């Protein structure tokens, strides 16, 4: 049986507190988990939860105060913008330096150098000192180097957030391809949709502790439930499991529909009796199975003003005809409140929307339509006698 790519047992990292505090701060506390070969695992949690510290321990950047981690194979790590790059060296020189640090020969880097430059789209800038790079250029080259130098384990922190959306999509696709070839990926991101699309399993950290380890959808649900009871956001306003109904029925894991069928989504949300009324924006998002946005509706786009009042509220979206082509889609709602006294941002659980019918279409939309044929028979007639 092949060993795990990472086996972490009781990892703990303590830092001395501020002068006069008389204590220690535990950034990571007693974290244990295994990461298998070819597995893509997400790591999610609020800022300050200990995610980056955990990654630094696994990447051998820092030592744990207690516990240990057995890491099998070469690690490619992208922990923050510019990690491992010398600002005075060019992109080319930093690429070879990174390969040397990973134990690769110059010949090994030579064979992958063109692919790295092409992936990062850095051709005109590869011989420029990286101190002149933007944060996006750093991220492009850093990810390309980390992902192409044959890592057995790829660790990626939130650094991809500085890249543009096409590059983020390309990175996610490349990480998916790496896992198919046996590379293990540990992916940290606040973009929960990206985590759900790439990973099958996720860890949730809070206050330096590992509070959940399981399937990615269950991990995201656990994280959102924790946010619903945390300070700094409106309490009790998070759509919870079972609070959304579609066409009058409680939203299950999957909902069936047909092209051009009407769709009504109701979302029940409670607001504390002593809380002020809060202006809201309600978003409806429907994505294709490969992550493309098929539908995005906003309540404020046509001037509709939604307000979260004290007590029970029901927010509703009605689509008279949903012209989606047959296939599987993901549907969810996002509630946004930008009152600085009570900022709100909640996503419902993603629901599988299965649109039935003949799937012999390449398009996303399938509007009501018909084909017709007309012929001028008199003009087409031919006199056989000339």
C-alpha distance (Angstrom), angle and dihedral (degrees) to the residues before:
residue distance angle dihedral
X1 . . .
X2 3.82 . .
X3 3.81 115.4 .
X4 3.78 120.5 -112.0
X5 3.78 115.6 -93.8
X6 3.82 88.3 -127.0
X7 3.80 129.2 15.0
X8 3.80 111.2 -176.6
X9 3.80 120.5 -174.2
X10 3.80 124.6 -173.5
X11 3.80 96.1 -27.1
X12 3.80 110.8 -171.1
X13 3.79 130.1 171.7
X14 3.80 121.7 -172.0
X15 3.79 128.3 -171.8
X16 3.78 125.7 -166.5
X17 3.79 111.3 -106.4
X18 3.77 126.2 -122.6
X19 3.81 117.2 -64.7
X20 3.76 109.1 -78.7
X21 3.78 94.3 19.3
X22 3.80 90.5 102.4
X23 3.78 95.8 -148.9
X24 3.77 151.1 69.6
X25 3.77 131.2 -99.7
X26 3.80 117.7 -136.6
X27 3.81 107.5 -147.3
X28 3.82 89.9 176.1
X29 3.78 123.2 20.6
X30 3.82 126.5 -166.7
X31 3.82 98.0 -36.7
X32 3.82 117.4 175.0
X33 3.80 129.5 174.9
X34 3.81 143.9 131.4
X35 3.80 127.7 -128.2
X36 3.78 114.9 -158.8
X37 3.81 128.7 -145.6
X38 3.80 112.6 -81.4
X39 3.80 92.1 8.9
X40 3.82 122.8 136.3
X41 3.79 110.3 -150.1
X42 3.79 127.5 179.9
X43 3.79 125.9 -144.0
X44 3.80 114.9 -156.0
X45 3.77 136.9 171.3
X46 3.77 142.6 118.3
X47 3.79 122.9 -67.1
X48 3.80 108.5 -74.5
X49 3.80 93.9 24.5
X50 3.82 91.5 123.6
X51 3.80 99.6 -102.8
X52 3.81 97.5 127.9
X53 3.80 92.5 44.1
X54 3.80 89.9 52.6
X55 3.80 90.8 51.0
X56 3.81 91.3 49.9
X57 3.80 89.4 53.9
X58 3.80 92.4 49.6
X59 3.83 90.8 46.4
X60 3.83 91.0 51.8
X61 3.79 91.5 -118.3
X62 3.79 90.7 123.4
X63 3.80 135.1 14.8
X64 3.79 123.3 -117.6
X65 3.79 118.3 -117.2
X66 3.81 88.5 -137.5
X67 3.78 138.0 2.3
X68 3.77 127.4 31.9
X69 3.81 142.0 -114.8
X70 3.79 124.9 -145.7
X71 3.80 109.2 -152.5
X72 3.79 118.4 -172.1
X73 3.79 117.3 -159.6
X74 3.77 139.7 6.1
X75 3.81 115.6 -40.0
X76 3.78 124.5 -142.7
X77 3.79 106.6 -165.0
X78 3.79 130.9 -174.9
X79 3.79 104.0 -177.5
X80 3.80 103.4 156.3
X81 3.78 139.8 -12.1
X82 3.80 109.9 -65.1
X83 3.80 96.8 9.3
X84 3.81 109.8 162.8
X85 3.81 95.2 3.6
X86 3.80 121.6 120.8
X87 3.81 106.9 -138.6
X88 3.82 94.5 -142.8
X89 3.81 94.3 52.6
X90 3.78 123.8 82.2
X91 3.78 124.4 -112.4
X92 3.81 88.9 -102.9
X93 3.81 93.1 51.3
X94 3.80 92.6 46.0
X95 3.79 90.4 51.4
X96 3.80 91.6 56.1
X97 3.80 90.9 42.2
X98 3.82 90.4 53.7
X99 3.80 90.1 50.0
X100 3.80 91.4 50.9
X101 3.81 91.2 50.2
X102 3.81 88.4 52.8
X103 3.82 90.2 52.4
X104 3.79 97.0 -106.5
X105 3.78 123.7 141.1
X106 3.79 122.6 -121.5
X107 3.79 88.4 -109.7
X108 3.81 90.5 55.8
X109 3.80 91.0 52.2
X110 3.81 90.6 45.0
X111 3.80 90.8 60.1
X112 3.82 91.6 53.6
X113 3.79 101.4 33.8
X114 3.81 97.3 92.9
X115 3.81 91.3 48.7
X116 3.81 90.3 50.5
X117 3.80 93.2 51.3
X118 3.81 92.5 44.6
X119 3.80 93.2 49.1
X120 3.81 92.3 48.2
X121 3.82 91.2 44.2
X122 3.81 87.7 -135.8
X123 3.81 101.0 132.6
X124 3.84 98.0 125.5
X125 3.82 92.5 43.2
X126 3.80 104.8 38.8
X127 3.83 93.2 101.7
X128 3.81 93.8 47.0
X129 3.85 119.8 101.1
X130 3.79 106.7 -99.4
X131 3.82 91.5 -129.6
X132 3.81 84.8 79.9
X133 3.82 93.2 53.3
X134 3.78 122.6 108.8
X135 3.81 118.6 -125.2
X136 3.82 89.1 -101.5
X137 3.82 91.9 52.9
X138 3.82 89.8 49.1
X139 3.80 89.7 52.1
X140 3.79 93.4 48.1
X141 3.77 95.5 51.4
X142 3.81 94.3 37.7
X143 3.79 93.5 54.2
X144 3.81 93.0 42.9
X145 3.81 91.3 52.8
X146 3.82 94.5 44.4
X147 3.81 93.8 46.6
X148 3.81 99.8 42.7
X149 3.80 102.2 46.1
X150 3.82 93.2 82.6
X151 3.80 100.1 -97.0
X152 3.78 118.0 -174.0
X153 3.81 86.6 -159.6
X154 3.81 125.1 29.8
X155 3.81 117.4 -162.3
X156 3.80 115.5 -169.6
X157 3.80 124.1 -178.3
X158 3.81 127.3 -165.6
X159 3.81 89.5 -73.4
X160 3.81 90.8 108.3
X161 3.81 88.3 71.2
X162 3.82 89.2 80.2
X163 3.81 90.5 60.8
X164 3.79 123.0 88.5
X165 3.80 119.7 -102.2
X166 3.84 96.9 -100.1
X167 3.80 90.2 52.5
X168 3.81 92.1 47.0
X169 3.80 89.2 52.6
X170 3.80 90.8 49.2
X171 3.82 90.7 50.6
X172 3.81 92.3 49.8
X173 3.80 90.8 49.7
X174 3.82 91.0 48.8
X175 3.82 92.2 49.6
X176 3.80 89.4 50.5
X177 3.80 89.6 52.2
X178 3.82 90.6 48.8
X179 3.81 92.0 54.7
X180 3.80 90.0 51.1
X181 3.81 86.9 56.8
X182 3.82 93.3 50.6
X183 3.82 102.8 -92.7
X184 3.81 114.9 137.8
X185 3.81 115.3 -134.3
X186 3.80 127.7 -158.1
X187 3.80 106.5 -169.1
X188 3.81 125.0 -169.9
X189 3.79 117.9 -168.7
X190 3.79 142.7 140.7
X191 3.81 86.6 -144.9
X192 3.79 96.4 96.1
X193 3.80 92.4 -175.9
X194 3.79 90.5 59.0
X195 3.82 90.4 47.8
X196 3.81 91.0 50.2
X197 3.79 92.5 48.1
X198 3.81 96.5 48.6
X199 3.80 104.9 31.8
X200 3.77 134.6 60.2
X201 3.81 94.0 -168.0
X202 3.79 134.7 32.1
X203 3.78 141.5 -171.1
X204 3.81 121.1 -141.3
X205 3.81 118.5 -152.6
X206 3.79 127.9 -167.1
X207 3.79 126.6 173.9
X208 3.80 91.7 -7.7
X209 3.81 93.4 -55.0
X210 3.78 131.0 109.0
X211 3.82 104.2 -119.0
X212 3.82 100.9 170.2
X213 3.79 137.4 21.9
X214 3.78 117.5 176.4
X215 3.81 148.2 82.3
X216 3.78 112.5 -8.8
X217 3.82 97.1 -118.4
X218 3.81 91.3 50.4
X219 3.81 90.4 46.9
X220 3.82 92.2 52.4
X221 3.80 90.4 47.9
X222 3.82 90.6 50.7
X223 3.81 90.9 49.2
X224 3.81 92.4 50.2
X225 3.81 91.6 48.5
X226 3.81 88.6 53.0
X227 3.80 90.6 51.2
X228 3.80 89.4 52.8
X229 3.80 91.2 64.0
X230 3.80 98.6 37.5
X231 3.77 127.8 105.1
X232 3.77 122.1 -104.2
X233 3.79 96.7 46.5
X234 3.77 132.6 69.4
X235 3.79 111.0 -80.1
X236 3.76 122.3 -131.8
X237 3.79 95.8 14.2
X238 3.79 97.8 99.1
X239 3.78 114.5 110.5
X240 3.78 102.5 -117.7
X241 3.75 130.0 -157.8
X242 3.79 110.5 -68.8
X243 3.83 94.7 18.4
X244 3.80 95.3 102.3
X245 3.80 121.9 77.3
X246 3.80 127.5 -168.9
X247 3.81 118.4 -156.7
X248 3.80 89.1 -13.8
X249 3.80 95.6 -53.6
X250 3.84 125.7 105.7
X251 3.79 108.8 -97.0
X252 3.79 107.6 -103.2
X253 3.78 128.4 -172.6
X254 3.81 88.7 -82.9
X255 3.80 134.3 23.5
X256 3.80 125.2 -165.3
X257 3.78 123.8 -139.2
X258 3.81 141.9 159.0
X259 3.82 131.5 -130.9
X260 3.83 112.1 -78.1
X261 3.79 92.4 8.2
X262 3.80 117.4 144.2
X263 3.78 118.1 -108.3
X264 3.80 129.1 -159.3
X265 3.80 120.5 -173.9
X266 3.82 120.2 -171.4
X267 3.77 122.1 -170.9
X268 3.80 120.5 -165.4
X269 3.80 115.6 -153.2
X270 3.80 130.4 173.2
X271 3.80 123.0 -143.0
X272 3.84 121.1 -165.1
X273 3.80 114.0 -101.6
X274 3.81 92.2 -124.9
X275 3.83 94.6 47.2
X276 3.80 121.9 102.5
X277 3.79 120.5 -111.6
X278 3.81 109.8 -90.6
X279 3.81 128.1 -153.2
X280 3.81 111.8 -126.9
X281 3.78 141.1 -165.8
X282 3.80 115.2 -149.7
X283 3.81 117.9 -154.6
X284 3.79 126.0 -165.6
X285 3.80 114.5 -161.4
X286 3.79 127.6 -174.6
X287 3.81 117.5 -178.1
X288 3.77 132.8 -172.6
X289 3.79 117.8 -116.8
X290 3.82 90.0 -99.2
X291 3.81 93.4 54.6
X292 3.82 102.5 -97.6
X293 3.79 115.7 139.8
X294 3.80 108.3 -116.6
X295 3.82 98.0 171.9
X296 3.81 131.7 14.6
X297 3.81 118.0 172.9
X298 3.81 125.8 178.2
X299 3.77 124.9 -163.8
X300 3.81 92.3 -140.1
X301 3.82 95.4 52.7
X302 3.82 91.9 85.8
X303 3.80 97.2 33.0
X304 3.82 97.5 -95.2
X305 3.81 109.6 154.6
X306 3.82 114.5 -151.1
X307 3.80 120.6 -169.8
X308 3.80 127.7 -170.9
X309 3.80 104.4 -137.5
X310 3.83 126.6 -165.8
X311 3.79 109.3 -83.7
X312 3.80 129.6 18.9
X313 3.79 117.5 -7.6
X314 3.79 130.2 -175.8
X315 3.80 117.0 -157.6
X316 3.79 115.1 -163.7
X317 3.80 137.0 -163.3
X318 3.81 119.0 -172.5
X319 3.80 123.8 -169.8
X320 3.80 110.8 -170.6
X321 3.80 93.8 -159.3
X322 3.80 123.6 6.1
X323 3.82 105.3 -158.6
X324 3.81 98.0 -162.7
X325 3.77 118.4 148.5
X326 3.83 115.9 -120.6
X327 3.80 112.3 -77.3
X328 3.81 142.6 82.9
X329 3.80 123.0 -59.6
X330 3.79 138.3 172.5
X331 3.82 118.7 -123.2
X332 3.78 129.9 -171.1
X333 3.81 142.8 146.8
X334 3.79 129.0 -124.6
X335 3.81 121.2 -157.7
X336 3.80 115.5 -158.4
X337 3.80 126.9 -174.5
X338 3.81 117.3 178.1
X339 3.80 99.7 -171.3
X340 3.85 101.4 130.9
X341 3.81 89.7 -143.1
X342 3.81 91.5 59.9
X343 3.80 112.6 12.2
X344 3.79 113.1 -168.0
X345 3.78 131.9 -167.8
X346 3.78 117.7 160.3
X347 3.78 133.5 162.3
X348 3.78 123.2 -160.0
X349 3.77 120.8 -135.9
X350 3.78 113.9 -77.8
X351 3.79 112.3 -104.5
X352 3.79 123.2 -155.4
X353 3.80 108.1 -122.9
X354 3.80 108.5 -159.8
X355 3.81 110.4 -164.3
X356 3.79 108.1 -163.2
X357 3.77 129.4 -146.2
X358 3.78 141.5 72.4
X359 3.81 106.5 -20.5
X360 3.83 96.0 -160.9
X361 3.82 91.2 116.4
X362 3.79 131.9 104.6
X363 3.80 94.6 -162.4
X364 3.79 129.5 88.1
X365 3.80 95.2 -141.2
X366 3.78 126.4 55.3
X367 3.84 108.1 -172.9
X368 3.76 122.6 -169.5
X369 3.78 106.0 -84.0
X370 3.77 146.7 148.4
X371 3.79 137.9 -158.2
X372 3.77 124.9 -134.7
X373 3.73 139.2 -175.3
X374 3.79 128.8 -156.1
X375 3.79 128.4 -179.8
X376 3.79 131.9 -173.1
X377 3.78 98.0 -130.9
X378 3.82 94.0 -178.1
X379 3.83 92.6 56.1
X380 3.77 91.0 45.1
X381 3.84 95.0 51.3
X382 3.80 116.3 108.6
X383 3.81 124.5 -154.9
X384 3.85 105.4 -129.9
X385 3.86 90.8 -154.6
X386 3.80 92.3 54.9
